[in-house]
Amino acid sequence: MIAQLRGRLVSKDPGRVVIDVSGVGYQVFIPLSTYYHLPAVQQETFLRVYTHVREDAIHLYGFHTPEERSTFELLTGVSGIGPRLASNILSGISVEEFIPAISEGDLARLKAIPGVGKKTAERLILELKDKVLEIPRTTPVVVGRRPSSEQDQTIEDVVSALLNLGCSRKEASRAAEAARDTLGSEADFEKLVKQALKNLSEGTGKRA
């Protein structure tokens, strides 16, 4: 079982990377929080890895911090939640927000995560309420405003994801709004996040 990888970063996208380790290229799926901490392509990188074995495939999931990996493992232990959804959850909420959201039974915050409905949120709280207390908190909980419409919700989800990646709210808001202006009001969360990340790399929403 692969527990960690250190090697040259061959390529990177918001959801996956390829790492060259002694001539072998490993494809690793990652959450957005990990993507933000990656170095430039061709530089050395290090990821903590969870190996998911199926009958027809072996998939690797990589994380920047041990807390992310521990949370991922807890999530995949919840009935009905596979590794893809677990990674998506970590893209929509930081570990520091996830712990109190579960322990305090904050259904609204959990349902704000793309792909998590009411039943899934309730299941998360039921099965993880005691277990999340074992995950250490390293940064303060982020408290944000609640959007007033479906489109505002999507934009706020994008802003929240960017905040979790270390952006300031001003920077994240500018990049998210610019992404909506580029793609239109019907764009979904994933497309908006990718465009917002592109905007940031090009200087839109530049840090003040």
Residue, then its C-alpha position, 0 to 999 in steps of 0.5 A: m500500500i502506498a502511504q506517501l509520494r515524493g517526486r517531480l510534479v509532472s502535471k496538475d489540475p484542481g482534481r488530480v496530479v501526476i507525480d514522477v517517482s524514479g521514472v514512474g508516473y503516479q496519478v493522484f486525485i486531490p482536493l482543492s485545498t491540496y491543489y493550492h499548496l502544490p509547487a510549480v510543474q517540474q518541481e519536487t512535491f510531497l503528498r500523503v497518500y491514501t490507496h483505494v483498492r477496487e477489483d478493477a483498479i487502484h486509485l491514489y488520493g493525495f493530501h497536503t496535511p495529515e489532518e486532511r488525510s485523517t478526515f478523508e479516511l473518516l469520511t470514507g468510513v461513512s456508509g454511502i460515501g466513497p473516496r470521490l465524494a470524500s475528496n469533494i467534501l474536502s474541496g468544499i469545507s476545511v478540516e477546521e470548519f468540518i469538525p465543529a460543523i459535525s460536532e455541533g450538528d450544523l446541517a446548513r453548513l454541511k448541505a452547503i457543500p456541493g454534492v451533500g444533501k440533507k440525508t448525507a449531512e444527517r448521516l455524517i453527523l450521526e456517524l462522525k459526531d464523536k470521531v471528529l473530535e480526534i482530529p486536531r484543529t490547527t486554525p480558527v473556524v471560518v464563519g461566513r454569511r449565508p447567500s440568498s439565492e441559488q446562484d449566490q449559493t454557488i458563488e459563495d461555495v466557490v468563495s468558500a473553497l478559495l478561502n479554504l485554499g488560503c485566499s483573502r475574502k476580497e481576493a476570492s470574491r473578485a476571482a469568483e465574480a470574474a469567473r461568473d462574468t466569464l462563464g455566465s450565470e448557469a455555470d456550475f460549481e466545478k467550472l466556476v472554481k476552475q475559472a476562478l483559479k485561472n483568474l487568480s493565476e492570471g492576476t484577477g482578484k490579485r492579493a491586496 
